[in-house]
């Protein structure tokens, strides 16, 4: 990009086509726009196009995006899905071949078990690691990029992996099934694979403790020559595995597709359980085959139903415009929502308060690094403005100490060193909000910690009116926390843990700050001064907020 802009600068006469300004603009782009890219990537609406090539080559890729099935659907496109065109899809190519996702942490022994499955059952073993290493042998920009990603213990983009898997699977049309080893490593990969290729029949999860896995990998490192078989990289890989892959296991457990196998034992003992699983799989395959036969007998009725549906839509569209003007003239009165309607309900997915139900309650996110003093400021706000203070940390600790089933589950998660799922945090926040129907507003302290939490909260619970961001130097926050440690007794008030917490905050939360900065509803408050001086600024901000009826 810099080369192109400097070249343009030779003739454009634009004052911003110089090296210093170009680099500033590029940094701004990275800071501001990449969170947008990540957001749309997370909801599967992103199409990446390699723009380092010739203009014509780039435009050809753009045309492929616009022509891709499902990007700009038409009636004809939808109708064809029930007809012969469906027979040419990738999923039909793998019909009759069983697909098993084989998961487990690095060093769990899944590769060894896959080799034994191939020998006994004749399956085709596809290791995403092996496929990636083959790709790395090529002298391309993508191969070099992948090499750097793997050295950092991070994951290769899922589009590349799914494409490599598809090519490999098409090379084995006569195979009874596929063992896809080390995939999917995150939920997005699983859904993309099933959308584009075929449904997974079973997930085989080799459970193994971190201690055993590390020991095995270090032993392997003595002879393997692999660059990633060292203590530091193993630790990064294990952390990545915990954060990314366990949600995949949880997702497939809801579909009753997971078979967990204790992999801390001897290889042969583990394989005995694998063979039992294959016996169960044979019956599953028979049941699915019978369902497929029954389903195919309904194809003709389905095609007729699709045709009837579009005929009905055409008729509806013809009369819609004539009714539209009259509809606009009809006044709509919506009933007021009372506090009695805000009753605690069960599952977050099926029972969240609507935006209307929180219409008269102001929601303010309070964020800042550990030790910035936001807790002190929240206490002052509660005293002065009578807001309800909700700290996600306090709510989680309270839930754990309650001994409830959810609290016991949270305790187990924390003891394993895992992150509490976002859905659980939102559910606990939702429950706390519902219990305060008459409050004038909520101060939600320490939340959101990442952009996805912010978006999910506003989609499912309530719109955030403003954000208070307490800006403070890392040195100041560290000093305050170490001072607090003299009397707090908190295990996380030590220098090493404080450093990690600050790194996590700056990595995860600053995109949230940028998001609300762009929306124009964030108030940045310098938090280096005394608590009283800081509160003067806070009070001025809250006093200036519009009054609510």
N, C-alpha and C positions, 0 to 999 in steps of 0.2 A: 504493500500500500504506500509506503514511504517513497519507494522508487517511482511509482506512478505519479504521485502528487508533485514530486520534485520535477519530473519530466513535464508535467502540465504547467508547472510554475514558470518554465522557460518562455511560455507564450501567453499564459492566461492573464498576467498582470495582477493576479489576486494577491493581496498582502498576507493572507494566511497560508500561502504555499511556500513555507520555508521550514527548515528542519526543526527548529525549536517549537514553533506553533503546531506543526504536524504531530510531534510527539506528545504535546499537551492534549491535543484533540484525541489522539489515540488512547491516552490514559483515561480521559473523560469517558470515551466510548466503553472501555473495559469496565470502569466503575459503575456507569449508569445503565448500560444496555445489557450486559451479560446476565444480570438477574432476571431481566425480561425473557431472554432466550431460555434460561433455565426453567422459568415458570411454564412457558409454553411447551418445552420439552417434557416436563413432568405430566402434562395433560394430553400428551400425544398429538399436538397440533403443529409440531415443528418439522420443517423439511430443510435439511442442510444441503447446500450446493457449493461444491468446490469452486471458488472464484479465482484461483491462481492460474487458471488456464486461459486459452485464447477465447475471445468474445463469443465466437460461434459455438465453441464447445460448451461454454457456460450456458448459453441460451438453449442449446439442445437439452441440457439437464433441466432447465426451467420448464421447457415444453413438456418434458416427461412428467414433471410434477403436476402440471395442469391436466395432462391427459390420463393420469393414473386413476385407476378405478377407485371410486369412493371419494375423490377430492371434490369433483363437481358432479354429483349424482344426477341422473335424469330418470324419467319414468322407465325409459327403455333399459337403462342400466339395472334398475331394481327388478324389472320383469325378467331380465335375462338370468338373474341369480337363481330363479326357479327352474330354468330350462337347461339346454345343452351346454351353455357356456360354463355352468358350474362344474361340468365334468372335466374341464381343462384346468381347473384350479390346482394349486400345489397340494391342498389337503386331500383331493381325490387321488393324487399320485401315490400317497402313502397309505391309502385305505388297505386294511388287512395287516399292516405292519404295526406291531406294538411299539409304543414309545415310552421309555422310562427315563425320567430325570434322576440322575444319581448325584446326591448332595452329601456334603460332609466337610468339615474344616480341613485346612491344609495339614496333611499328615494323618488323616483319619483312616487311610488304607483303602479308599474307594477304588483307586487304580488297580490294586492287587485283586480286589474282588471282581472288578469288571473283567479282568483277564480270565478268571476262573469261570465266569458266566459265559464268556465267548466260547471257551473250550467245551463246556457241558451243553449249552443251549443253542449255540450257533448264532448268537446275536452279533450285530455290528457295533463295535465300540468306537464312539466318537468322543474324543477328549478335546474340549475347547482349548485347553492348554497346548496340546500337540498341534491343533489346527493353527493356533496363533503363532507358535514357534516356527511352523513351516512358512507362514506368511512373513515372519521376521527375517527369514533368509533372503528375501527379495530386497534388492537395492532400490527402495522407493521412499518417498517422503512419509507415506503412511507407516511403513515398517519402522522408520526411525522414530516417528512420533509414538508408536506403540511401545517401542523399546524403553523410552523415557518414562512412559506411564507405568509400565510393569516394574521398573526399578524403584519407583516411588511407592509401590504397593497399592496402586489404584487400579480401577477397572477400565478395560478397553470399552469404548462406546458400543452399545448393544446392537446398533444397526450393522456394524462390521461382523459381529459374532453370528447373528442370525443369518446373514448372507453366506458366511463360510459354512455354517451348518447345513443350509439348504443345498449348496453345491455338493457337499460330501454325501448327504443322504440320497440325492438323485443318482449317485454313482453305484448305489446298491439296491436296485429295484427288486431283487429276489430275496433279500434278507428277511427273516421272520420278524425282526424288530431291531430297534436301536437303543443302545445304552448311551445316553448323552451325559457325559461325565463332567462335573464342575459347572453345570448349567441347569437352570438359570441362577445367576448370582444376585439378582434383584427382581422385584415384582414386575417392573416394566419389561424386562427381558422375557419373562414367562408369558405375559399377555401378548407381546408382539409375536413371539413364536407361535402361540396358539391361534392368533388372528391370521397370520400369514402362511403358516405351514400345516400344522395338525394339532389335535388335542393330545394332551399327555394322558397315558393310561394309569401310570403309577409314579409316585415320587419315593425313591428309596433313600432314606436318610440315615447315614452312618454316624451315630452319636459317639463322641469321644471327648474326653476332658482336655483342657488346654495343656496341662502338664505332659500328658502322654503324647500329644501331637508335636509339641516343641521338641521333646526328647527324640522322637522318630525323625524329625526333619534335620536336627543337628547331626544325628547319626548318618543320615543320608548325605549330608553336606560334606562328610569326610571323603566321599568317593565320587559324588555326582558331578562336581564341577559347576553346578548351577549357581548363578550369581545371586539368586534370591534365597539360597539356603544358608542364611546367616541370622544371628539373633535379632538384629535390629529390623531387618525386612520381614522376618517371620512374625514379629510382634505387630508390625503394620498390617500384614496380610490377615492375621487373626482378628484384629480390630475391625478391619473392613468387612470380613466375613460376618462378624457378629451384627454389625449395623445394617448390612445389606441383605444377607441371605435368610436370616431367621424370619423376617416378615413373609418370605416366600413359603416357608414351612407352615406358618400360621394360616396363610391363605389356602393352601391345598388341604390342610387339616379340616377346614370348613367344608371342603368338597369330599371328605372321606377318601382321599387318594394317597395319604402318606403312610408308609410302613417304616417305622423306626427300628433300627438294629443296633444293638450294643457293640461298638467297634473297639472297645478297650481290650477285648479278649484275643485269644490265639486266632490266626487266620482261618484254620479249618473250622473252629467253633462258630465263627462269624458266618462262614459259608453255609453251614447247616441251616441257619435261619434264612439265608438268602434262598436256598432251595425250597424251603417251606413257603416262602413268599411267591415263588414261581408256580407252585401248585395252586395257590389261591388265584393267581393271575390267569391261569388256564380257564378256570370257571368264569372269571370276570369276562374274558374274551368271548366265551360262548354266549353269555347273557347279552353282551353288547351286540353280537352278530344277530341275535334274534330280534333285538330292538331295531336294528338297521333295516332288516327285511320288512318289519311292520311299518317302519317310517316311509320306506320307498313306495309302498303300496298306496300312500296318500298323495303322491306327487301330483297326479292329474287334478285331484280336487283342489290342491293348493294353487296350481296355475289358474284354475277358474276363479278362485277366490281373489287372487291378485288382480285379474282382469275386471272383476266386479267392483273391487275397491277403487280402481282408477276411474271407472265409469261414474261412480258415485262422486268422486272428487271433482270431476269435470262439471257435473251437474251443479254441485255446490258452488263452485267458483263463478258460474254464470249468474247466479242470483245474489252473490255476495255483495257486489258493488252497489246494487239498488237498495240494499238494506243498510249499508254502512252509514249514510248521512242521517237516517232516522235514528240509528243506534246512538250516534254522537249526541243527539238532542235529549236523550233520556237521562235525567239526573240519577246519580247513584249515591245512596246513603249507606255508609258502613257502620255497623253497631260499635259502640265503644267497648274497649276491652277492660274488664275489671280485674282487680287483684285476685279475686277468687278463682279466675280462670287459669291462673299460673300455678298449676298443681304439679308436683314432681312426677315425672313419668319415667319409664324404664330405659330402654336402649337409646343411645344417642342417635343412631341411624334412623329411628322411627319416631322419636319424640324429642324434638328440640323446640324451644320457644321461637316463635316467628319474630321478625323485625318489629311487627306491629305491637307484639306483647311487651316489648321493651321500649316503646316509643317515648315514654316520659322519664326514662332512666338514662342518664349520660354515661357513656363508657369511655374511660381514659386509660390508655396503655402507659405504664411507667417503666421505662427501660434505662439501663445504665450498667456499667461494669460492676463486679463485686467490690464493695468498699466505696462506691461513689456517694453513698449516703441517701439512696432513694427510700430506704425503709424509714429513716428519720423524717424525711420530708413527707412521706405518706401519713405518718402519725400526726404531723402538724396540720396537714390538709383535712384529715378526719376531724380533728379538734376544732378547726376554724369553719369548715364548710359542711361538716356532717355527712361526708361521703362514706361509702362502705369500702373498706380496704380488703382486697383479696390477693394474698401472696400465693403463687403456685407452689412455692417451696413449702410453706406452712400447711397448705391444703393437702399436699402429698404426705407430709410427715404425720398430719392428723389422721389421714386415712389409714396409714400403716399402723399407728398406735391403737386405732379402733378395734383391730382384730377381725374386721369384716372379711368376707371372702375376697373382695377386691383388694383390701389392705394386705392380706396374706400374699396375693399374687404380686402386688407391687413390691413387697418385701423381698420376695424371691428374685424378682427382676433386678433389684438394686444390689442384692448380695452377689449376683452373677456379674455385676459390673456393666449391665446393659442399660440402654436408654429406655425410659418409660415411653411406651407408644403414644404418639400424638393424640390418637382417638381417646385414650384414657385420660390424658390431661384435659382435653376439651370436655369430656363427660363430667369430670370432677368440677371444673369451672362452671359448666352449665347447671349442675346440681346446686352449687353455692349461690349462683345468681337467682335461681328460682326461689330459694328460701328467703330472699329479701325483696318482696314485691313492692314495698312502699318506700324504698330508698330513692333519693334524688339522683344518685349516680354511683358508679363503681370505679375504684382505682385498682386496676389489675397490674400488680407489681411483679416484675420479672418475666413478663409475657408480652408479646411473643418473642421467643428466642431465635426463631428463624422465619423466613418469609412464608413458607408453606403454612406454618401455624397461624400467621396473621390472616392469610387469605381464607383458610378453612374456618377460622373463628367468625369472620365477617360474613361468610356464606351461610354458616349453620346457626349462629347464635345472635349476633347483633353487630351493627356498624359501629366502628370506633370513631368518636367525634374528634378527638385530638390525642396526640402523643407527647408526653413529657420525656425528653431525653437528657439525662444528666451527664454532661461531658466532663471527663476527669482523666488526668494523666495516669498512666500505668504505675508510675513510681508513687504517686499520691495514694492510689487505691491499695497498693501493696503495703505501704507504711501503716495505713489505717487498719487493715486486716491483721497485721502482725501485732499492733497495739491491742486490738480486740481479743487476740488469742491469749493474752496474759490473763484474762478473766473468763472468757467465753466457754472454754472446755470443748469447743467444736473441733472435730477431728480434721476438718478441711481448712482450718486456719493455720496452715504451715506454708513455708515459702515455696516448696516444690508444687504443692497442690494449687496454691494461689496463682502461680505462673501458668499452670495448665488451664485453670478456669478463665484467666484473662485471655489466653490464646483462643480458647473456645468462643468466648464472648465476641472478640473482634472478628473472628472468622465467620460465625453464624449470624450475629445480630446486626452487623453493619449493613448488610443488604436490606434489612427491615427498615433501618434509618433512611437509607436511600429511597426506598419505596414510598415512605410517607413524606419524605422531603419533596419528591416529585408530585405527590398529591396536594402538597401545600398545607397540611394540617399537623406538622410537627413543630414543637417548640424546643429549641436547643438551649440548655441552661448550663452555664459555666459553674461547675461544682467544686472548685478549688478553695472557695472561701468558707467562712464559718456557716454553720447550719442556719443561724438567724439571718445572715446576709443573703443566703441562697433562697430562703423562704420569702423574702421581700419580692424577689423576681417571680417566684411561683405564684404568690398571691395576686400579683398584677396580671399574670396570664389568666388565671381562673376568674378574676373579677371581670375581665374583658370578654369572657365567653357569653354568647347570647343567652338571655333569660328564657327559661322554659315554662310553659303554662302548667 
